[in-house]
Amino acid sequence: MADQEEFSKGYIKGYKEGIQKAWEELVRLTSKGYTPKELQIMVKSSQSILMQSVDVKIAEIEKALGKKLFAEEKGAATKGHSALAPMSPGMSICFKEDRPQRGPEIVRELLARGSKLLSISRMHPDQLRTRFGFEGRMIWLTKSETPSGSPEDKAEFISPTNLPLLADAIQQFLSEQSNGVIFLEGLEYLTTQNDFKGVLRFVQLMNEQVLLRKGILIMSTSPSAMETKDFALIEREMTQVA
């Protein structure tokens, strides 16, 4: 009985905190002066980030318990998807997923084979390490100019509006790595912060560098958070969409 009571209290506490955080994020977005369409896209993008936070918490609990809690559900989520073509230098693959899962799985496989990683994500590097076990260079997409943390563990960050700097970071990384892997999470976020033509050109530049430098590009993107016609143009630029 005592265990059930503690479980119930913990469940209610977590449920309350989750709802409160979601409402706080909604209030924050509605105060930014977005158009209704922009607000819809931002809310969908924020929803994905909130769920990623849940996944990070699950990973922390599973690590503490020493076992998987949702292995069966996660495995079932990947069923029914078409098989990927064999990984080869110069490829660019876009995974259509509201929450990054299949993309990071492929990245881990490539890292296990000796590839080097450059991650560009809305998720903080600490979250990427905890949830996916990533190691490598990680760029955090944020407008914050003063990330928290001690000087030695501050994250490398670039504003989502600074596409030229992101492109330069990718070019430099691939020029220094003979087996570089680019992982991009947050493309839909970039489309809310920039003109779409600029984002499309950024994707084209990434693909050109990946092809020239024999790297591999892995993207995890939520199509539901983008205009259908815009995502169709992104698809045309990729070697494969899964």
C-alpha positions as protocol buffer text, in pm:
chain_id: "A"
residue {
  index: 1
  type: MET
  ca { x: 0 y: 0 z: 0 }
}
residue {
  index: 2
  type: ALA
  ca { x: 281 y: 241 z: 88 }
}
residue {
  index: 3
  type: ASP
  ca { x: 451 y: 174 z: -247 }
}
residue {
  index: 4
  type: GLN
  ca { x: 125 y: 245 z: -431 }
}
residue {
  index: 5
  type: GLU
  ca { x: 82 y: 570 z: -241 }
}
residue {
  index: 6
  type: GLU
  ca { x: 435 y: 686 z: -325 }
}
residue {
  index: 7
  type: PHE
  ca { x: 384 y: 590 z: -689 }
}
residue {
  index: 8
  type: SER
  ca { x: 57 y: 785 z: -701 }
}
residue {
  index: 9
  type: LYS
  ca { x: 217 y: 1093 z: -546 }
}
residue {
  index: 10
  type: GLY
  ca { x: 507 y: 1079 z: -792 }
}
residue {
  index: 11
  type: TYR
  ca { x: 270 y: 1033 z: -1086 }
}
residue {
  index: 12
  type: ILE
  ca { x: 54 y: 1330 z: -984 }
}
residue {
  index: 13
  type: LYS
  ca { x: 362 y: 1548 z: -925 }
}
residue {
  index: 14
  type: GLY
  ca { x: 506 y: 1464 z: -1266 }
}
residue {
  index: 15
  type: TYR
  ca { x: 169 y: 1515 z: -1436 }
}
residue {
  index: 16
  type: LYS
  ca { x: 130 y: 1856 z: -1271 }
}
residue {
  index: 17
  type: GLU
  ca { x: 482 y: 1968 z: -1362 }
}
residue {
  index: 18
  type: GLY
  ca { x: 435 y: 1855 z: -1721 }
}
residue {
  index: 19
  type: ILE
  ca { x: 111 y: 2047 z: -1769 }
}
residue {
  index: 20
  type: GLN
  ca { x: 256 y: 2354 z: -1602 }
}
residue {
  index: 21
  type: LYS
  ca { x: 563 y: 2353 z: -1826 }
}
residue {
  index: 22
  type: ALA
  ca { x: 350 y: 2309 z: -2138 }
}
residue {
  index: 23
  type: TRP
  ca { x: 125 y: 2603 z: -2045 }
}
residue {
  index: 24
  type: GLU
  ca { x: 423 y: 2822 z: -1960 }
}
residue {
  index: 25
  type: GLU
  ca { x: 571 y: 2750 z: -2303 }
}
residue {
  index: 26
  type: LEU
  ca { x: 238 y: 2830 z: -2470 }
}
residue {
  index: 27
  type: VAL
  ca { x: 211 y: 3161 z: -2284 }
}
residue {
  index: 28
  type: ARG
  ca { x: 570 y: 3246 z: -2381 }
}
residue {
  index: 29
  type: LEU
  ca { x: 500 y: 3182 z: -2749 }
}
residue {
  index: 30
  type: THR
  ca { x: 175 y: 3379 z: -2758 }
}
residue {
  index: 31
  type: SER
  ca { x: 358 y: 3685 z: -2623 }
}
residue {
  index: 32
  type: LYS
  ca { x: 603 y: 3694 z: -2914 }
}
residue {
  index: 33
  type: GLY
  ca { x: 369 y: 3847 z: -3172 }
}
residue {
  index: 34
  type: TYR
  ca { x: 367 y: 3553 z: -3415 }
}
residue {
  index: 35
  type: THR
  ca { x: 100 y: 3527 z: -3683 }
}
residue {
  index: 36
  type: PRO
  ca { x: -153 y: 3243 z: -3629 }
}
residue {
  index: 37
  type: LYS
  ca { x: 30 y: 3024 z: -3882 }
}
residue {
  index: 38
  type: GLU
  ca { x: 372 y: 3094 z: -3729 }
}
residue {
  index: 39
  type: LEU
  ca { x: 230 y: 3026 z: -3383 }
}
residue {
  index: 40
  type: GLN
  ca { x: 91 y: 2691 z: -3502 }
}
residue {
  index: 41
  type: ILE
  ca { x: 433 y: 2588 z: -3632 }
}
residue {
  index: 42
  type: MET
  ca { x: 610 y: 2707 z: -3317 }
}
residue {
  index: 43
  type: VAL
  ca { x: 368 y: 2520 z: -3090 }
}
residue {
  index: 44
  type: LYS
  ca { x: 419 y: 2196 z: -3286 }
}
residue {
  index: 45
  type: SER
  ca { x: 795 y: 2244 z: -3269 }
}
residue {
  index: 46
  type: SER
  ca { x: 782 y: 2316 z: -2894 }
}
residue {
  index: 47
  type: GLN
  ca { x: 565 y: 2012 z: -2840 }
}
residue {
  index: 48
  type: SER
  ca { x: 838 y: 1798 z: -2992 }
}
residue {
  index: 49
  type: ILE
  ca { x: 1099 y: 1955 z: -2762 }
}
residue {
  index: 50
  type: LEU
  ca { x: 884 y: 1893 z: -2454 }
}
residue {
  index: 51
  type: MET
  ca { x: 845 y: 1527 z: -2548 }
}
residue {
  index: 52
  type: GLN
  ca { x: 1220 y: 1504 z: -2601 }
}
residue {
  index: 53
  type: SER
  ca { x: 1261 y: 1623 z: -2240 }
}
residue {
  index: 54
  type: VAL
  ca { x: 1038 y: 1336 z: -2133 }
}
residue {
  index: 55
  type: ASP
  ca { x: 1259 y: 1093 z: -2324 }
}
residue {
  index: 56
  type: VAL
  ca { x: 1567 y: 1235 z: -2153 }
}
residue {
  index: 57
  type: LYS
  ca { x: 1404 y: 1180 z: -1813 }
}
residue {
  index: 58
  type: ILE
  ca { x: 1312 y: 823 z: -1912 }
}
residue {
  index: 59
  type: ALA
  ca { x: 1674 y: 761 z: -2013 }
}
residue {
  index: 60
  type: GLU
  ca { x: 1796 y: 890 z: -1675 }
}
residue {
  index: 61
  type: ILE
  ca { x: 1551 y: 666 z: -1486 }
}
residue {
  index: 62
  type: GLU
  ca { x: 1638 y: 363 z: -1701 }
}
residue {
  index: 63
  type: LYS
  ca { x: 2008 y: 423 z: -1632 }
}
residue {
  index: 64
  type: ALA
  ca { x: 1942 y: 441 z: -1257 }
}
residue {
  index: 65
  type: LEU
  ca { x: 1730 y: 123 z: -1267 }
}
residue {
  index: 66
  type: GLY
  ca { x: 1972 y: -60 z: -1493 }
}
residue {
  index: 67
  type: LYS
  ca { x: 1699 y: -173 z: -1732 }
}
residue {
  index: 68
  type: LYS
  ca { x: 1477 y: -54 z: -2016 }
}
residue {
  index: 69
  type: LEU
  ca { x: 1124 y: 50 z: -1930 }
}
residue {
  index: 70
  type: PHE
  ca { x: 982 y: 95 z: -2278 }
}
residue {
  index: 71
  type: ALA
  ca { x: 1200 y: -124 z: -2499 }
}
residue {
  index: 72
  type: GLU
  ca { x: 901 y: -303 z: -2654 }
}
residue {
  index: 73
  type: GLU
  ca { x: 712 y: 16 z: -2737 }
}
residue {
  index: 74
  type: LYS
  ca { x: 1016 y: 183 z: -2890 }
}
residue {
  index: 75
  type: GLY
  ca { x: 1092 y: -123 z: -3098 }
}
residue {
  index: 76
  type: ALA
  ca { x: 733 y: -140 z: -3220 }
}
residue {
  index: 77
  type: ALA
  ca { x: 748 y: 224 z: -3328 }
}
residue {
  index: 78
  type: THR
  ca { x: 1010 y: 144 z: -3591 }
}
residue {
  index: 79
  type: LYS
  ca { x: 814 y: -140 z: -3753 }
}
residue {
  index: 80
  type: GLY
  ca { x: 658 y: -83 z: -4091 }
}
residue {
  index: 81
  type: HIS
  ca { x: 922 y: 160 z: -4218 }
}
residue {
  index: 82
  type: SER
  ca { x: 1096 y: 88 z: -4546 }
}
residue {
  index: 83
  type: ALA
  ca { x: 1448 y: -49 z: -4527 }
}
residue {
  index: 84
  type: LEU
  ca { x: 1729 y: 198 z: -4573 }
}
residue {
  index: 85
  type: ALA
  ca { x: 1979 y: 179 z: -4853 }
}
residue {
  index: 86
  type: PRO
  ca { x: 2330 y: 84 z: -4736 }
}
residue {
  index: 87
  type: MET
  ca { x: 2517 y: 380 z: -4588 }
}
residue {
  index: 88
  type: SER
  ca { x: 2779 y: 521 z: -4822 }
}
residue {
  index: 89
  type: PRO
  ca { x: 2981 y: 846 z: -4838 }
}
residue {
  index: 90
  type: GLY
  ca { x: 2795 y: 1137 z: -4991 }
}
residue {
  index: 91
  type: MET
  ca { x: 2449 y: 1026 z: -4880 }
}
residue {
  index: 92
  type: SER
  ca { x: 2188 y: 1251 z: -4721 }
}
residue {
  index: 93
  type: ILE
  ca { x: 1895 y: 1091 z: -4537 }
}
residue {
  index: 94
  type: CYS
  ca { x: 1590 y: 1260 z: -4385 }
}
residue {
  index: 95
  type: PHE
  ca { x: 1393 y: 1071 z: -4122 }
}
residue {
  index: 96
  type: LYS
  ca { x: 1035 y: 1190 z: -4090 }
}
residue {
  index: 97
  type: GLU
  ca { x: 975 y: 1171 z: -3716 }
}
residue {
  index: 98
  type: ASP
  ca { x: 817 y: 1402 z: -3460 }
}
residue {
  index: 99
  type: ARG
  ca { x: 1071 y: 1291 z: -3200 }
}
residue {
  index: 100
  type: PRO
  ca { x: 1427 y: 1194 z: -3303 }
}
residue {
  index: 101
  type: GLN
  ca { x: 1469 y: 818 z: -3281 }
}
residue {
  index: 102
  type: ARG
  ca { x: 1559 y: 644 z: -3606 }
}
residue {
  index: 103
  type: GLY
  ca { x: 1801 y: 919 z: -3707 }
}
residue {
  index: 104
  type: PRO
  ca { x: 2004 y: 896 z: -3386 }
}
residue {
  index: 105
  type: GLU
  ca { x: 2004 y: 515 z: -3411 }
}
residue {
  index: 106
  type: ILE
  ca { x: 2175 y: 537 z: -3751 }
}
residue {
  index: 107
  type: VAL
  ca { x: 2418 y: 797 z: -3616 }
}
residue {
  index: 108
  type: ARG
  ca { x: 2515 y: 564 z: -3330 }
}
residue {
  index: 109
  type: GLU
  ca { x: 2579 y: 284 z: -3579 }
}
residue {
  index: 110
  type: LEU
  ca { x: 2806 y: 510 z: -3783 }
}
residue {
  index: 111
  type: LEU
  ca { x: 2992 y: 628 z: -3473 }
}
residue {
  index: 112
  type: ALA
  ca { x: 3048 y: 265 z: -3372 }
}
residue {
  index: 113
  type: ARG
  ca { x: 3217 y: 213 z: -3708 }
}
residue {
  index: 114
  type: GLY
  ca { x: 3459 y: 497 z: -3642 }
}
residue {
  index: 115
  type: SER
  ca { x: 3282 y: 799 z: -3793 }
}
residue {
  index: 116
  type: LYS
  ca { x: 3315 y: 1142 z: -3631 }
}
residue {
  index: 117
  type: LEU
  ca { x: 3011 y: 1348 z: -3539 }
}
residue {
  index: 118
  type: LEU
  ca { x: 2898 y: 1707 z: -3579 }
}
residue {
  index: 119
  type: SER
  ca { x: 2552 y: 1749 z: -3425 }
}
residue {
  index: 120
  type: ILE
  ca { x: 2338 y: 2059 z: -3482 }
}
residue {
  index: 121
  type: SER
  ca { x: 2030 y: 2046 z: -3265 }
}
residue {
  index: 122
  type: ARG
  ca { x: 1775 y: 2235 z: -3058 }
}
residue {
  index: 123
  type: MET
  ca { x: 1853 y: 1986 z: -2782 }
}
residue {
  index: 124
  type: HIS
  ca { x: 2132 y: 2079 z: -2541 }
}
residue {
  index: 125
  type: PRO
  ca { x: 2447 y: 1868 z: -2584 }
}
residue {
  index: 126
  type: ASP
  ca { x: 2400 y: 1724 z: -2234 }
}
residue {
  index: 127
  type: GLN
  ca { x: 2061 y: 1591 z: -2344 }
}
residue {
  index: 128
  type: LEU
  ca { x: 2211 y: 1439 z: -2658 }
}
residue {
  index: 129
  type: ARG
  ca { x: 2476 y: 1260 z: -2452 }
}
residue {
  index: 130
  type: THR
  ca { x: 2225 y: 1133 z: -2197 }
}
residue {
  index: 131
  type: ARG
  ca { x: 1955 y: 1024 z: -2438 }
}
residue {
  index: 132
  type: PHE
  ca { x: 2153 y: 902 z: -2738 }
}
residue {
  index: 133
  type: GLY
  ca { x: 2505 y: 848 z: -2607 }
}
residue {
  index: 134
  type: PHE
  ca { x: 2645 y: 1093 z: -2861 }
}
residue {
  index: 135
  type: GLU
  ca { x: 3008 y: 1201 z: -2847 }
}
residue {
  index: 136
  type: GLY
  ca { x: 3166 y: 1456 z: -3075 }
}
residue {
  index: 137
  type: ARG
  ca { x: 3125 y: 1820 z: -3167 }
}
residue {
  index: 138
  type: MET
  ca { x: 2778 y: 1948 z: -3080 }
}
residue {
  index: 139
  type: ILE
  ca { x: 2625 y: 2283 z: -3172 }
}
residue {
  index: 140
  type: TRP
  ca { x: 2321 y: 2398 z: -2978 }
}
residue {
  index: 141
  type: LEU
  ca { x: 2066 y: 2600 z: -3178 }
}
residue {
  index: 142
  type: THR
  ca { x: 1967 y: 2881 z: -2942 }
}
residue {
  index: 143
  type: LYS
  ca { x: 1932 y: 3257 z: -2936 }
}
residue {
  index: 144
  type: SER
  ca { x: 2067 y: 3266 z: -2581 }
}
residue {
  index: 145
  type: GLU
  ca { x: 2391 y: 3462 z: -2559 }
}
residue {
  index: 146
  type: THR
  ca { x: 2485 y: 3342 z: -2212 }
}
residue {
  index: 147
  type: PRO
  ca { x: 2432 y: 2964 z: -2179 }
}
residue {
  index: 148
  type: SER
  ca { x: 2438 y: 2850 z: -1819 }
}
residue {
  index: 149
  type: GLY
  ca { x: 2718 y: 2637 z: -1678 }
}
residue {
  index: 150
  type: SER
  ca { x: 3078 y: 2678 z: -1577 }
}
residue {
  index: 151
  type: PRO
  ca { x: 3325 y: 2815 z: -1835 }
}
residue {
  index: 152
  type: GLU
  ca { x: 3473 y: 2471 z: -1897 }
}
residue {
  index: 153
  type: ASP
  ca { x: 3143 y: 2300 z: -1978 }
}
residue {
  index: 154
  type: LYS
  ca { x: 2955 y: 2572 z: -2165 }
}
residue {
  index: 155
  type: ALA
  ca { x: 2794 y: 2444 z: -2481 }
}
residue {
  index: 156
  type: GLU
  ca { x: 2897 y: 2562 z: -2825 }
}
residue {
  index: 157
  type: PHE
  ca { x: 2598 y: 2754 z: -2957 }
}
residue {
  index: 158
  type: ILE
  ca { x: 2494 y: 2932 z: -3276 }
}
residue {
  index: 159
  type: SER
  ca { x: 2183 y: 3139 z: -3332 }
}
residue {
  index: 160
  type: PRO
  ca { x: 1927 y: 2970 z: -3562 }
}
residue {
  index: 161
  type: THR
  ca { x: 1923 y: 3289 z: -3770 }
}
residue {
  index: 162
  type: ASN
  ca { x: 2296 y: 3267 z: -3845 }
}
residue {
  index: 163
  type: LEU
  ca { x: 2279 y: 3018 z: -4131 }
}
residue {
  index: 164
  type: PRO
  ca { x: 2612 y: 3132 z: -4285 }
}
residue {
  index: 165
  type: LEU
  ca { x: 2795 y: 3052 z: -3959 }
}
residue {
  index: 166
  type: LEU
  ca { x: 2627 y: 2711 z: -3943 }
}
residue {
  index: 167
  type: ALA
  ca { x: 2729 y: 2644 z: -4302 }
}
residue {
  index: 168
  type: ASP
  ca { x: 3089 y: 2746 z: -4224 }
}
residue {
  index: 169
  type: ALA
  ca { x: 3096 y: 2509 z: -3923 }
}
residue {
  index: 170
  type: ILE
  ca { x: 2979 y: 2222 z: -4142 }
}
residue {
  index: 171
  type: GLN
  ca { x: 3231 y: 2297 z: -4415 }
}
residue {
  index: 172
  type: GLN
  ca { x: 3517 y: 2321 z: -4164 }
}
residue {
  index: 173
  type: PHE
  ca { x: 3418 y: 1996 z: -3991 }
}
residue {
  index: 174
  type: LEU
  ca { x: 3390 y: 1796 z: -4312 }
}
residue {
  index: 175
  type: SER
  ca { x: 3719 y: 1934 z: -4443 }
}
residue {
  index: 176
  type: GLU
  ca { x: 3892 y: 1806 z: -4127 }
}
residue {
  index: 177
  type: GLN
  ca { x: 3721 y: 1463 z: -4115 }
}
residue {
  index: 178
  type: SER
  ca { x: 3748 y: 1192 z: -4377 }
}
residue {
  index: 179
  type: ASN
  ca { x: 3445 y: 1010 z: -4234 }
}
residue {
  index: 180
  type: GLY
  ca { x: 3234 y: 1291 z: -4092 }
}
residue {
  index: 181
  type: VAL
  ca { x: 2866 y: 1254 z: -4004 }
}
residue {
  index: 182
  type: ILE
  ca { x: 2635 y: 1556 z: -3976 }
}
residue {
  index: 183
  type: PHE
  ca { x: 2327 y: 1512 z: -3758 }
}
residue {
  index: 184
  type: LEU
  ca { x: 2070 y: 1791 z: -3793 }
}
residue {
  index: 185
  type: GLU
  ca { x: 1768 y: 1805 z: -3564 }
}
residue {
  index: 186
  type: GLY
  ca { x: 1548 y: 2113 z: -3572 }
}
residue {
  index: 187
  type: LEU
  ca { x: 1509 y: 2194 z: -3942 }
}
residue {
  index: 188
  type: GLU
  ca { x: 1147 y: 2294 z: -3877 }
}
residue {
  index: 189
  type: TYR
  ca { x: 1275 y: 2535 z: -3609 }
}
residue {
  index: 190
  type: LEU
  ca { x: 1512 y: 2695 z: -3862 }
}
residue {
  index: 191
  type: THR
  ca { x: 1216 y: 2757 z: -4095 }
}
residue {
  index: 192
  type: THR
  ca { x: 1042 y: 2960 z: -3823 }
}
residue {
  index: 193
  type: GLN
  ca { x: 1349 y: 3178 z: -3770 }
}
residue {
  index: 194
  type: ASN
  ca { x: 1448 y: 3236 z: -4134 }
}
residue {
  index: 195
  type: ASP
  ca { x: 1304 y: 3287 z: -4478 }
}
residue {
  index: 196
  type: PHE
  ca { x: 1236 y: 2939 z: -4621 }
}
residue {
  index: 197
  type: LYS
  ca { x: 1440 y: 3009 z: -4933 }
}
residue {
  index: 198
  type: GLY
  ca { x: 1739 y: 3070 z: -4708 }
}
residue {
  index: 199
  type: VAL
  ca { x: 1680 y: 2741 z: -4523 }
}
residue {
  index: 200
  type: LEU
  ca { x: 1644 y: 2552 z: -4851 }
}
residue {
  index: 201
  type: ARG
  ca { x: 1971 y: 2700 z: -4974 }
}
residue {
  index: 202
  type: PHE
  ca { x: 2133 y: 2597 z: -4643 }
}
residue {
  index: 203
  type: VAL
  ca { x: 2018 y: 2237 z: -4699 }
}
residue {
  index: 204
  type: GLN
  ca { x: 2152 y: 2248 z: -5054 }
}
residue {
  index: 205
  type: LEU
  ca { x: 2490 y: 2374 z: -4927 }
}
residue {
  index: 206
  type: MET
  ca { x: 2501 y: 2096 z: -4668 }
}
residue {
  index: 207
  type: ASN
  ca { x: 2434 y: 1836 z: -4934 }
}
residue {
  index: 208
  type: GLU
  ca { x: 2701 y: 1983 z: -5161 }
}
residue {
  index: 209
  type: GLN
  ca { x: 2960 y: 1970 z: -4883 }
}
residue {
  index: 210
  type: VAL
  ca { x: 2860 y: 1617 z: -4782 }
}
residue {
  index: 211
  type: LEU
  ca { x: 2892 y: 1502 z: -5143 }
}
residue {
  index: 212
  type: LEU
  ca { x: 3224 y: 1678 z: -5205 }
}
residue {
  index: 213
  type: ARG
  ca { x: 3380 y: 1575 z: -4874 }
}
residue {
  index: 214
  type: LYS
  ca { x: 3240 y: 1219 z: -4873 }
}
residue {
  index: 215
  type: GLY
  ca { x: 3048 y: 1269 z: -4551 }
}
residue {
  index: 216
  type: ILE
  ca { x: 2698 y: 1158 z: -4450 }
}
residue {
  index: 217
  type: LEU
  ca { x: 2404 y: 1381 z: -4354 }
}
residue {
  index: 218
  type: ILE
  ca { x: 2134 y: 1249 z: -4120 }
}
residue {
  index: 219
  type: MET
  ca { x: 1831 y: 1469 z: -4048 }
}
residue {
  index: 220
  type: SER
  ca { x: 1543 y: 1408 z: -3807 }
}
residue {
  index: 221
  type: THR
  ca { x: 1256 y: 1632 z: -3910 }
}
residue {
  index: 222
  type: SER
  ca { x: 887 y: 1666 z: -3825 }
}
residue {
  index: 223
  type: PRO
  ca { x: 694 y: 1724 z: -4151 }
}
residue {
  index: 224
  type: SER
  ca { x: 380 y: 1815 z: -3956 }
}
residue {
  index: 225
  type: ALA
  ca { x: 558 y: 2127 z: -3827 }
}
residue {
  index: 226
  type: MET
  ca { x: 631 y: 2253 z: -4180 }
}
residue {
  index: 227
  type: GLU
  ca { x: 431 y: 2365 z: -4481 }
}
residue {
  index: 228
  type: THR
  ca { x: 364 y: 2064 z: -4708 }
}
residue {
  index: 229
  type: LYS
  ca { x: 504 y: 2240 z: -5014 }
}
residue {
  index: 230
  type: ASP
  ca { x: 816 y: 2342 z: -4821 }
}
residue {
  index: 231
  type: PHE
  ca { x: 887 y: 1992 z: -4696 }
}
residue {
  index: 232
  type: ALA
  ca { x: 838 y: 1857 z: -5049 }
}
residue {
  index: 233
  type: LEU
  ca { x: 1124 y: 2081 z: -5164 }
}
residue {
  index: 234
  type: ILE
  ca { x: 1344 y: 1953 z: -4881 }
}
residue {
  index: 235
  type: GLU
  ca { x: 1265 y: 1594 z: -4979 }
}
residue {
  index: 236
  type: ARG
  ca { x: 1382 y: 1659 z: -5335 }
}
residue {
  index: 237
  type: GLU
  ca { x: 1726 y: 1755 z: -5203 }
}
residue {
  index: 238
  type: MET
  ca { x: 1780 y: 1433 z: -5007 }
}
residue {
  index: 239
  type: THR
  ca { x: 1927 y: 1106 z: -5126 }
}
residue {
  index: 240
  type: GLN
  ca { x: 1663 y: 919 z: -4928 }
}
residue {
  index: 241
  type: VAL
  ca { x: 1358 y: 998 z: -4712 }
}
residue {
  index: 242
  type: ALA
  ca { x: 1240 y: 740 z: -4461 }
}
